[in-house]
Amino acid sequence: MSAMSGHGLFLVRMDVAHDHEATFNEVYDHEHVPNLKSVPGVRRAARYRQPSPTEPRYLAAYELDTVKVLETAAWKAAGEAGRWPGEIRPHTMNRHLAAYEWVGGSPALAGTTPYVFWVMMDVEPHREALFNELYDTEHLPLLLKLPGAVNAVRYRTAVAGEPRYLCAYEVENTELPMSKLWNDTSDIGRWKPEVRPYTFNKRYIVSERMRPA
């Protein structure tokens, strides 16, 4: 794990004022993301949206060689370039920005599926080691056997106010993550009795990849 733990993910979630939504998406796709993708150390970027009224509608995921990329002058300059800071940012709201380091699952996101199921949660400290062990050795292998489950990557953040752990499941359809089959599979093995009771502050977000024009 230590050999891979340097690389990370910067996940940005937000809403935007309805009367600025079209401009928001235009500038996001054609200016803001390209500017940030050009920064050294940014591997890939993708945007998603999700329909739940209880979570921010838009997500952007930036895969990084290391989370230290976020501290560089190049990253900061790219974030302030173009129309974004003046025309778009003032009309965004409900913003959640969190940097995550890789902790398990697959080595990286595949970026091939139309949907990503984001699962966020905290775990009580005295169960954290078992949580990580069973997530990688039992829980993910079972779920990834399901038809339509393609890949899963786990991350951890230290950002206050955000659930500490994130798992990104790359899936082929939106029905699978909330299906009885998924739930029943999640109940198999030691996860349900030994780990789940000690998890809390959970978020479940089924998102659709947005493809820039």
CYANA upper distance limits for C-alpha pairs under 8 A (distance plus 0.5 A):
  1 MET  CA      5 SER  CA      6.52
  1 MET  CA    103 VAL  CA      7.23
  1 MET  CA    104 GLY  CA      7.60
  2 SER  CA      6 GLY  CA      8.19
  4 MET  CA    102 TRP  CA      7.52
  4 MET  CA    103 VAL  CA      8.43
  4 MET  CA    107 PRO  CA      7.92
  5 SER  CA    101 GLU  CA      6.70
  5 SER  CA    102 TRP  CA      5.67
  5 SER  CA    103 VAL  CA      6.57
  6 GLY  CA     65 ASP  CA      7.47
  6 GLY  CA     66 THR  CA      5.67
  6 GLY  CA     67 VAL  CA      7.88
  6 GLY  CA    101 GLU  CA      7.08
  6 GLY  CA    102 TRP  CA      7.58
  7 HIS  CA     63 GLU  CA      8.34
  7 HIS  CA     64 LEU  CA      6.29
  7 HIS  CA     65 ASP  CA      5.09
  7 HIS  CA     66 THR  CA      4.76
  7 HIS  CA     67 VAL  CA      7.12
  7 HIS  CA    101 GLU  CA      6.52
  7 HIS  CA    102 TRP  CA      6.51
  8 GLY  CA     63 GLU  CA      6.55
  8 GLY  CA     64 LEU  CA      5.62
  8 GLY  CA     65 ASP  CA      6.93
  8 GLY  CA     66 THR  CA      5.93
  8 GLY  CA     67 VAL  CA      6.00
  8 GLY  CA     99 ALA  CA      7.67
  8 GLY  CA    100 TYR  CA      5.86
  8 GLY  CA    101 GLU  CA      4.74
  8 GLY  CA    102 TRP  CA      5.86
  8 GLY  CA    155 TYR  CA      8.01
  9 LEU  CA     61 ALA  CA      7.14
  9 LEU  CA     62 TYR  CA      6.09
  9 LEU  CA     63 GLU  CA      5.17
  9 LEU  CA     64 LEU  CA      6.24
  9 LEU  CA     67 VAL  CA      7.60
  9 LEU  CA     99 ALA  CA      6.34
  9 LEU  CA    100 TYR  CA      5.54
  9 LEU  CA    101 GLU  CA      6.91
  9 LEU  CA    102 TRP  CA      8.07
  9 LEU  CA    155 TYR  CA      8.21
 10 PHE  CA     61 ALA  CA      6.29
 10 PHE  CA     62 TYR  CA      5.55
 10 PHE  CA     63 GLU  CA      7.06
 10 PHE  CA     64 LEU  CA      7.91
 10 PHE  CA     67 VAL  CA      8.04
 10 PHE  CA     97 LEU  CA      7.81
 10 PHE  CA     98 ALA  CA      6.33
 10 PHE  CA     99 ALA  CA      4.93
 10 PHE  CA    100 TYR  CA      6.65
 11 LEU  CA     59 LEU  CA      7.49
 11 LEU  CA     60 ALA  CA      6.34
 11 LEU  CA     61 ALA  CA      5.18
 11 LEU  CA     62 TYR  CA      6.97
 11 LEU  CA     96 HIS  CA      8.41
 11 LEU  CA     97 LEU  CA      6.44
 11 LEU  CA     98 ALA  CA      6.00
 11 LEU  CA     99 ALA  CA      6.93
 11 LEU  CA    100 TYR  CA      8.26
 12 VAL  CA     59 LEU  CA      6.04
 12 VAL  CA     60 ALA  CA      5.61
 12 VAL  CA     61 ALA  CA      6.96
 12 VAL  CA     95 ARG  CA      7.78
 12 VAL  CA     96 HIS  CA      6.29
 12 VAL  CA     97 LEU  CA      5.10
 12 VAL  CA     98 ALA  CA      7.14
 13 ARG  CA     56 PRO  CA      6.23
 13 ARG  CA     57 ARG  CA      7.83
 13 ARG  CA     58 TYR  CA      6.10
 13 ARG  CA     59 LEU  CA      4.90
 13 ARG  CA     60 ALA  CA      7.02
 13 ARG  CA     94 ASN  CA      8.32
 13 ARG  CA     95 ARG  CA      6.16
 13 ARG  CA     96 HIS  CA      5.51
 13 ARG  CA     97 LEU  CA      6.94
 14 MET  CA     56 PRO  CA      5.29
 14 MET  CA     57 ARG  CA      6.83
 14 MET  CA     58 TYR  CA      5.92
 14 MET  CA     59 LEU  CA      7.12
 14 MET  CA     92 THR  CA      7.13
 14 MET  CA     93 MET  CA      6.48
 14 MET  CA     94 ASN  CA      5.86
 14 MET  CA     95 ARG  CA      4.85
 14 MET  CA     96 HIS  CA      6.81
 15 ASP  CA     56 PRO  CA      5.64
 15 ASP  CA     57 ARG  CA      6.04
 15 ASP  CA     58 TYR  CA      6.64
 15 ASP  CA     92 THR  CA      6.15
 15 ASP  CA     93 MET  CA      5.71
 15 ASP  CA     94 ASN  CA      6.31
 15 ASP  CA     95 ARG  CA      7.43
 16 VAL  CA     20 HIS  CA      7.34
 16 VAL  CA     21 GLU  CA      6.62
 16 VAL  CA     24 PHE  CA      7.94
 16 VAL  CA     91 HIS  CA      6.32
 16 VAL  CA     92 THR  CA      4.74
 16 VAL  CA     93 MET  CA      6.39
 17 ALA  CA     21 GLU  CA      6.81
 17 ALA  CA     91 HIS  CA      6.10
 17 ALA  CA     92 THR  CA      6.81
 17 ALA  CA     93 MET  CA      8.17
 20 HIS  CA     24 PHE  CA      6.45
 20 HIS  CA     88 ILE  CA      8.19
 20 HIS  CA     91 HIS  CA      7.54
 21 GLU  CA     25 ASN  CA      6.76
 22 ALA  CA     26 GLU  CA      6.75
 23 THR  CA     27 VAL  CA      6.54
 23 THR  CA     88 ILE  CA      8.14
 24 PHE  CA     28 TYR  CA      6.40
 24 PHE  CA     88 ILE  CA      6.40
 25 ASN  CA     29 ASP  CA      6.49
 26 GLU  CA     30 HIS  CA      6.49
 26 GLU  CA     31 GLU  CA      8.40
 27 VAL  CA     31 GLU  CA      5.64
 27 VAL  CA     32 HIS  CA      6.63
 27 VAL  CA     83 ARG  CA      7.53
 27 VAL  CA     84 TRP  CA      7.26
 27 VAL  CA     88 ILE  CA      8.36
 28 TYR  CA     32 HIS  CA      5.24
 28 TYR  CA     33 VAL  CA      6.30
 28 TYR  CA     84 TRP  CA      8.08
 29 ASP  CA     33 VAL  CA      6.26
 29 ASP  CA     34 PRO  CA      7.72
 29 ASP  CA    212 PRO  CA      6.10
 29 ASP  CA    213 ALA  CA      8.31
 30 HIS  CA     34 PRO  CA      6.95
 30 HIS  CA    212 PRO  CA      8.14
 31 GLU  CA     35 ASN  CA      6.51
 31 GLU  CA     82 GLY  CA      7.29
 31 GLU  CA     83 ARG  CA      8.28
 31 GLU  CA     84 TRP  CA      8.34
 32 HIS  CA     36 LEU  CA      6.85
 32 HIS  CA     78 ALA  CA      8.19
 32 HIS  CA     79 GLY  CA      7.51
 32 HIS  CA     81 ALA  CA      8.12
 32 HIS  CA     82 GLY  CA      7.93
 32 HIS  CA     84 TRP  CA      7.00
 33 VAL  CA     37 LYS  CA      6.44
 33 VAL  CA     45 ALA  CA      7.56
 34 PRO  CA     38 SER  CA      6.75
 35 ASN  CA     39 VAL  CA      7.67
 35 ASN  CA     78 ALA  CA      5.85
 35 ASN  CA     79 GLY  CA      7.85
 35 ASN  CA     81 ALA  CA      7.97
 36 LEU  CA     42 VAL  CA      7.98
 36 LEU  CA     75 TRP  CA      7.00
 36 LEU  CA     78 ALA  CA      6.00
 36 LEU  CA     79 GLY  CA      7.08
 37 LYS  CA     42 VAL  CA      6.18
 37 LYS  CA     43 ARG  CA      7.82
 37 LYS  CA     44 ARG  CA      7.01
 37 LYS  CA     45 ALA  CA      6.96
 37 LYS  CA     62 TYR  CA      8.48
 38 SER  CA     42 VAL  CA      7.64
 39 VAL  CA     74 ALA  CA      6.52
 39 VAL  CA     75 TRP  CA      6.43
 39 VAL  CA     78 ALA  CA      7.87
 40 PRO  CA     69 VAL  CA      8.17
 40 PRO  CA     74 ALA  CA      8.24
 41 GLY  CA     64 LEU  CA      6.20
 41 GLY  CA     65 ASP  CA      5.57
 41 GLY  CA     66 THR  CA      7.58
 41 GLY  CA     69 VAL  CA      6.61
 42 VAL  CA     62 TYR  CA      7.35
 42 VAL  CA     63 GLU  CA      6.51
 42 VAL  CA     64 LEU  CA      5.13
 42 VAL  CA     65 ASP  CA      6.89
 42 VAL  CA     69 VAL  CA      7.97
 43 ARG  CA     62 TYR  CA      7.95
 43 ARG  CA     63 GLU  CA      5.81
 43 ARG  CA     64 LEU  CA      5.92
 43 ARG  CA     65 ASP  CA      7.14
 44 ARG  CA     62 TYR  CA      6.40
 44 ARG  CA     63 GLU  CA      5.73
 44 ARG  CA     64 LEU  CA      7.91
 45 ALA  CA     60 ALA  CA      7.62
 45 ALA  CA     61 ALA  CA      6.10
 45 ALA  CA     62 TYR  CA      4.91
 45 ALA  CA     63 GLU  CA      6.70
 46 ALA  CA     60 ALA  CA      6.25
 46 ALA  CA     61 ALA  CA      5.91
 46 ALA  CA     62 TYR  CA      7.22
 46 ALA  CA    209 ARG  CA      7.76
 46 ALA  CA    210 MET  CA      7.96
 47 ARG  CA     58 TYR  CA      7.93
 47 ARG  CA     59 LEU  CA      6.19
 47 ARG  CA     60 ALA  CA      4.84
 47 ARG  CA     61 ALA  CA      6.84
 47 ARG  CA    209 ARG  CA      6.47
 47 ARG  CA    210 MET  CA      5.87
 47 ARG  CA    211 ARG  CA      8.04
 48 TYR  CA     58 TYR  CA      6.39
 48 TYR  CA     59 LEU  CA      5.45
 48 TYR  CA     60 ALA  CA      6.66
 48 TYR  CA    207 SER  CA      6.30
 48 TYR  CA    208 GLU  CA      5.74
 48 TYR  CA    209 ARG  CA      4.86
 48 TYR  CA    210 MET  CA      5.58
 49 ARG  CA     57 ARG  CA      5.89
 49 ARG  CA     58 TYR  CA      4.96
 49 ARG  CA     59 LEU  CA      6.39
 49 ARG  CA    207 SER  CA      5.84
 49 ARG  CA    208 GLU  CA      5.95
 49 ARG  CA    209 ARG  CA      7.22
 49 ARG  CA    210 MET  CA      7.36
 50 GLN  CA     56 PRO  CA      8.35
 50 GLN  CA     57 ARG  CA      5.68
 50 GLN  CA     58 TYR  CA      7.09
 50 GLN  CA    205 ILE  CA      7.59
 50 GLN  CA    206 VAL  CA      6.70
 50 GLN  CA    207 SER  CA      4.94
 50 GLN  CA    208 GLU  CA      6.71
 51 PRO  CA     57 ARG  CA      6.86
 51 PRO  CA    207 SER  CA      8.18
 52 SER  CA     56 PRO  CA      8.41
 52 SER  CA     57 ARG  CA      7.62
 52 SER  CA    205 ILE  CA      8.11
 53 PRO  CA     57 ARG  CA      8.05
 55 GLU  CA    205 ILE  CA      8.27
 56 PRO  CA     94 ASN  CA      6.98
 56 PRO  CA     95 ARG  CA      7.95
 64 LEU  CA     69 VAL  CA      7.50
 65 ASP  CA     69 VAL  CA      7.97
 66 THR  CA    101 GLU  CA      8.30
 67 VAL  CA     71 GLU  CA      8.40
 67 VAL  CA     99 ALA  CA      7.00
 67 VAL  CA    100 TYR  CA      7.71
 67 VAL  CA    101 GLU  CA      7.48
 68 LYS  CA     72 THR  CA      7.57
 69 VAL  CA     75 TRP  CA      7.26
 70 LEU  CA     75 TRP  CA      6.38
 70 LEU  CA     76 LYS  CA      7.81
 71 GLU  CA     75 TRP  CA      7.55
 71 GLU  CA     76 LYS  CA      7.83
 72 THR  CA     76 LYS  CA      6.96
 73 ALA  CA     77 ALA  CA      6.49
 74 ALA  CA     78 ALA  CA      6.61
 75 TRP  CA     79 GLY  CA      6.75
 76 LYS  CA     80 GLU  CA      7.04
 77 ALA  CA     81 ALA  CA      6.75
 79 GLY  CA     84 TRP  CA      8.23
 79 GLY  CA     85 PRO  CA      8.23
 80 GLU  CA     84 TRP  CA      7.39
 80 GLU  CA     85 PRO  CA      6.19
 81 ALA  CA     85 PRO  CA      7.75
 83 ARG  CA     87 GLU  CA      5.98
 83 ARG  CA     88 ILE  CA      7.37
 84 TRP  CA     88 ILE  CA      5.36
 84 TRP  CA     89 ARG  CA      6.41
 85 PRO  CA     89 ARG  CA      5.65
 85 PRO  CA     90 PRO  CA      7.80
 86 GLY  CA     90 PRO  CA      7.43
 87 GLU  CA     91 HIS  CA      8.15
 88 ILE  CA     92 THR  CA      7.29
 98 ALA  CA    157 THR  CA      7.45
 98 ALA  CA    159 VAL  CA      6.56
 98 ALA  CA    162 GLU  CA      8.01
 99 ALA  CA    157 THR  CA      6.59
 99 ALA  CA    158 ALA  CA      8.42
 99 ALA  CA    159 VAL  CA      7.77
100 TYR  CA    155 TYR  CA      6.05
100 TYR  CA    156 ARG  CA      5.60
100 TYR  CA    157 THR  CA      5.02
100 TYR  CA    158 ALA  CA      8.18
101 GLU  CA    155 TYR  CA      5.77
101 GLU  CA    156 ARG  CA      5.88
101 GLU  CA    157 THR  CA      6.97
102 TRP  CA    153 VAL  CA      8.09
102 TRP  CA    154 ARG  CA      6.51
102 TRP  CA    155 TYR  CA      4.90
102 TRP  CA    156 ARG  CA      7.04
103 VAL  CA    154 ARG  CA      6.10
103 VAL  CA    155 TYR  CA      5.63
103 VAL  CA    156 ARG  CA      6.97
104 GLY  CA    132 ASN  CA      8.34
104 GLY  CA    136 ASP  CA      6.80
104 GLY  CA    153 VAL  CA      6.76
104 GLY  CA    154 ARG  CA      5.42
104 GLY  CA    155 TYR  CA      7.41
105 GLY  CA    135 TYR  CA      8.45
105 GLY  CA    136 ASP  CA      6.16
105 GLY  CA    140 LEU  CA      7.59
105 GLY  CA    152 ALA  CA      6.28
105 GLY  CA    153 VAL  CA      5.10
105 GLY  CA    154 ARG  CA      5.94
106 SER  CA    151 ASN  CA      7.33
106 SER  CA    152 ALA  CA      6.32
106 SER  CA    153 VAL  CA      5.53
106 SER  CA    154 ARG  CA      8.17
107 PRO  CA    153 VAL  CA      7.40
108 ALA  CA    153 VAL  CA      6.76
109 LEU  CA    151 ASN  CA      7.64
109 LEU  CA    152 ALA  CA      7.69
109 LEU  CA    153 VAL  CA      6.87
109 LEU  CA    170 GLU  CA      8.24
110 ALA  CA    151 ASN  CA      7.48
110 ALA  CA    170 GLU  CA      8.24
111 GLY  CA    170 GLU  CA      8.24
112 THR  CA    170 GLU  CA      8.38
113 THR  CA    150 VAL  CA      8.14
113 THR  CA    170 GLU  CA      6.39
113 THR  CA    171 VAL  CA      6.37
113 THR  CA    172 GLU  CA      6.05
113 THR  CA    209 ARG  CA      8.44
114 PRO  CA    170 GLU  CA      8.49
114 PRO  CA    171 VAL  CA      7.69
114 PRO  CA    172 GLU  CA      6.61
114 PRO  CA    173 ASN  CA      7.87
114 PRO  CA    208 GLU  CA      6.43
114 PRO  CA    209 ARG  CA      5.78
115 TYR  CA    170 GLU  CA      6.61
115 TYR  CA    171 VAL  CA      5.94
115 TYR  CA    172 GLU  CA      6.62
115 TYR  CA    173 ASN  CA      6.88
115 TYR  CA    174 THR  CA      7.31
115 TYR  CA    206 VAL  CA      7.60
115 TYR  CA    207 SER  CA      6.06
115 TYR  CA    208 GLU  CA      5.03
115 TYR  CA    209 ARG  CA      6.16
116 VAL  CA    168 ALA  CA      6.84
116 VAL  CA    169 TYR  CA      6.01
116 VAL  CA    170 GLU  CA      5.06
116 VAL  CA    171 VAL  CA      6.31
116 VAL  CA    206 VAL  CA      6.58
116 VAL  CA    207 SER  CA      5.85
116 VAL  CA    208 GLU  CA      7.06
116 VAL  CA    209 ARG  CA      7.91
117 PHE  CA    168 ALA  CA      6.29
117 PHE  CA    169 TYR  CA      5.44
117 PHE  CA    170 GLU  CA      6.89
117 PHE  CA    171 VAL  CA      7.51
117 PHE  CA    177 PRO  CA      7.30
117 PHE  CA    204 TYR  CA      7.69
117 PHE  CA    205 ILE  CA      6.16
117 PHE  CA    206 VAL  CA      4.96
117 PHE  CA    207 SER  CA      6.66
118 TRP  CA    166 LEU  CA      7.38
118 TRP  CA    167 CYS  CA      6.34
118 TRP  CA    168 ALA  CA      5.22
118 TRP  CA    169 TYR  CA      6.85
118 TRP  CA    203 ARG  CA      8.21
118 TRP  CA    204 TYR  CA      6.43
118 TRP  CA    205 ILE  CA      5.54
118 TRP  CA    206 VAL  CA      6.89
118 TRP  CA    207 SER  CA      8.17
119 VAL  CA    166 LEU  CA      6.12
119 VAL  CA    167 CYS  CA      5.65
119 VAL  CA    168 ALA  CA      7.00
119 VAL  CA    169 TYR  CA      8.45
119 VAL  CA    202 LYS  CA      7.72
119 VAL  CA    203 ARG  CA      6.21
119 VAL  CA    204 TYR  CA      5.37
119 VAL  CA    205 ILE  CA      7.04
120 MET  CA    163 PRO  CA      6.25
120 MET  CA    164 ARG  CA      7.90
120 MET  CA    165 TYR  CA      6.07
120 MET  CA    166 LEU  CA      4.94
120 MET  CA    167 CYS  CA      6.99
120 MET  CA    201 ASN  CA      8.23
120 MET  CA    202 LYS  CA      5.88
120 MET  CA    203 ARG  CA      5.45
120 MET  CA    204 TYR  CA      7.17
121 MET  CA    163 PRO  CA      5.39
121 MET  CA    164 ARG  CA      6.77
121 MET  CA    165 TYR  CA      5.87
121 MET  CA    166 LEU  CA      7.16
121 MET  CA    199 THR  CA      7.02
121 MET  CA    200 PHE  CA      6.37
121 MET  CA    201 ASN  CA      5.85
121 MET  CA    202 LYS  CA      4.82
121 MET  CA    203 ARG  CA      7.00
122 ASP  CA    163 PRO  CA      5.64
122 ASP  CA    164 ARG  CA      5.76
122 ASP  CA    165 TYR  CA      6.56
122 ASP  CA    199 THR  CA      6.03
122 ASP  CA    200 PHE  CA      5.78
122 ASP  CA    201 ASN  CA      6.29
122 ASP  CA    202 LYS  CA      7.48
123 VAL  CA    127 ARG  CA      7.23
123 VAL  CA    128 GLU  CA      6.55
123 VAL  CA    131 PHE  CA      8.02
123 VAL  CA    164 ARG  CA      8.42
123 VAL  CA    198 TYR  CA      6.17
123 VAL  CA    199 THR  CA      4.76
123 VAL  CA    200 PHE  CA      6.71
124 GLU  CA    128 GLU  CA      6.87
124 GLU  CA    198 TYR  CA      6.00
124 GLU  CA    199 THR  CA      6.87
127 ARG  CA    131 PHE  CA      6.48
127 ARG  CA    195 VAL  CA      7.40
127 ARG  CA    198 TYR  CA      7.37
128 GLU  CA    132 ASN  CA      6.78
129 ALA  CA    133 GLU  CA      6.74
130 LEU  CA    134 LEU  CA      6.47
130 LEU  CA    195 VAL  CA      7.78
131 PHE  CA    135 TYR  CA      6.41
131 PHE  CA    191 TRP  CA      8.49
131 PHE  CA    195 VAL  CA      6.38
132 ASN  CA    136 ASP  CA      6.90
133 GLU  CA    137 THR  CA      6.60
134 LEU  CA    138 GLU  CA      5.61
134 LEU  CA    139 HIS  CA      6.53
134 LEU  CA    190 ARG  CA      8.07
134 LEU  CA    191 TRP  CA      7.23
135 TYR  CA    139 HIS  CA      5.23
135 TYR  CA    140 LEU  CA      6.32
135 TYR  CA    191 TRP  CA      8.31
136 ASP  CA    140 LEU  CA      6.25
136 ASP  CA    141 PRO  CA      7.74
137 THR  CA    141 PRO  CA      7.18
138 GLU  CA    142 LEU  CA      6.80
138 GLU  CA    189 GLY  CA      7.93
138 GLU  CA    191 TRP  CA      8.38
139 HIS  CA    143 LEU  CA      6.95
139 HIS  CA    186 SER  CA      7.30
139 HIS  CA    189 GLY  CA      8.49
139 HIS  CA    191 TRP  CA      7.25
140 LEU  CA    144 LEU  CA      6.44
140 LEU  CA    152 ALA  CA      7.73
141 PRO  CA    145 LYS  CA      7.03
142 LEU  CA    146 LEU  CA      7.96
142 LEU  CA    185 THR  CA      7.24
142 LEU  CA    186 SER  CA      8.21
143 LEU  CA    149 ALA  CA      7.56
143 LEU  CA    182 TRP  CA      7.51
143 LEU  CA    185 THR  CA      6.96
143 LEU  CA    186 SER  CA      7.51
144 LEU  CA    149 ALA  CA      5.68
144 LEU  CA    150 VAL  CA      6.91
144 LEU  CA    151 ASN  CA      7.20
144 LEU  CA    152 ALA  CA      8.12
145 LYS  CA    149 ALA  CA      7.47
146 LEU  CA    182 TRP  CA      8.26
148 GLY  CA    171 VAL  CA      5.98
148 GLY  CA    172 GLU  CA      5.37
148 GLY  CA    173 ASN  CA      7.20
148 GLY  CA    176 LEU  CA      7.68
149 ALA  CA    169 TYR  CA      7.72
149 ALA  CA    170 GLU  CA      6.89
149 ALA  CA    171 VAL  CA      5.18
149 ALA  CA    172 GLU  CA      7.10
149 ALA  CA    176 LEU  CA      8.41
150 VAL  CA    169 TYR  CA      8.02
150 VAL  CA    170 GLU  CA      6.06
150 VAL  CA    171 VAL  CA      6.07
150 VAL  CA    172 GLU  CA      7.79
151 ASN  CA    169 TYR  CA      6.32
151 ASN  CA    170 GLU  CA      5.59
151 ASN  CA    171 VAL  CA      7.77
152 ALA  CA    167 CYS  CA      7.19
152 ALA  CA    168 ALA  CA      5.96
152 ALA  CA    169 TYR  CA      4.84
152 ALA  CA    170 GLU  CA      6.56
153 VAL  CA    167 CYS  CA      6.14
153 VAL  CA    168 ALA  CA      5.83
153 VAL  CA    169 TYR  CA      7.23
154 ARG  CA    165 TYR  CA      7.85
154 ARG  CA    166 LEU  CA      6.25
154 ARG  CA    167 CYS  CA      4.85
154 ARG  CA    168 ALA  CA      6.92
155 TYR  CA    165 TYR  CA      6.35
155 TYR  CA    166 LEU  CA      5.58
155 TYR  CA    167 CYS  CA      6.72
156 ARG  CA    164 ARG  CA      5.99
156 ARG  CA    165 TYR  CA      5.05
156 ARG  CA    166 LEU  CA      6.59
157 THR  CA    162 GLU  CA      8.23
157 THR  CA    163 PRO  CA      8.17
157 THR  CA    164 ARG  CA      5.60
157 THR  CA    165 TYR  CA      6.97
158 ALA  CA    162 GLU  CA      8.48
158 ALA  CA    164 ARG  CA      6.84
159 VAL  CA    164 ARG  CA      8.09
163 PRO  CA    201 ASN  CA      6.87
163 PRO  CA    202 LYS  CA      7.70
171 VAL  CA    176 LEU  CA      8.18
174 THR  CA    178 MET  CA      8.37
174 THR  CA    206 VAL  CA      7.09
174 THR  CA    207 SER  CA      8.46
175 GLU  CA    179 SER  CA      6.56
176 LEU  CA    181 LEU  CA      8.04
176 LEU  CA    182 TRP  CA      6.88
177 PRO  CA    182 TRP  CA      6.44
177 PRO  CA    206 VAL  CA      8.04
178 MET  CA    182 TRP  CA      7.08
178 MET  CA    183 ASN  CA      7.65
179 SER  CA    183 ASN  CA      6.86
180 LYS  CA    184 ASP  CA      6.37
181 LEU  CA    185 THR  CA      6.55
182 TRP  CA    186 SER  CA      6.63
183 ASN  CA    187 ASP  CA      6.97
184 ASP  CA    188 ILE  CA      7.45
186 SER  CA    191 TRP  CA      7.94
186 SER  CA    192 LYS  CA      7.80
187 ASP  CA    191 TRP  CA      7.27
187 ASP  CA    192 LYS  CA      5.69
188 ILE  CA    192 LYS  CA      7.47
190 ARG  CA    194 GLU  CA      6.06
190 ARG  CA    195 VAL  CA      7.75
191 TRP  CA    195 VAL  CA      5.46
191 TRP  CA    196 ARG  CA      6.53
192 LYS  CA    196 ARG  CA      5.62
192 LYS  CA    197 PRO  CA      7.79
193 PRO  CA    197 PRO  CA      7.37
194 GLU  CA    198 TYR  CA      8.31
195 VAL  CA    199 THR  CA      7.32
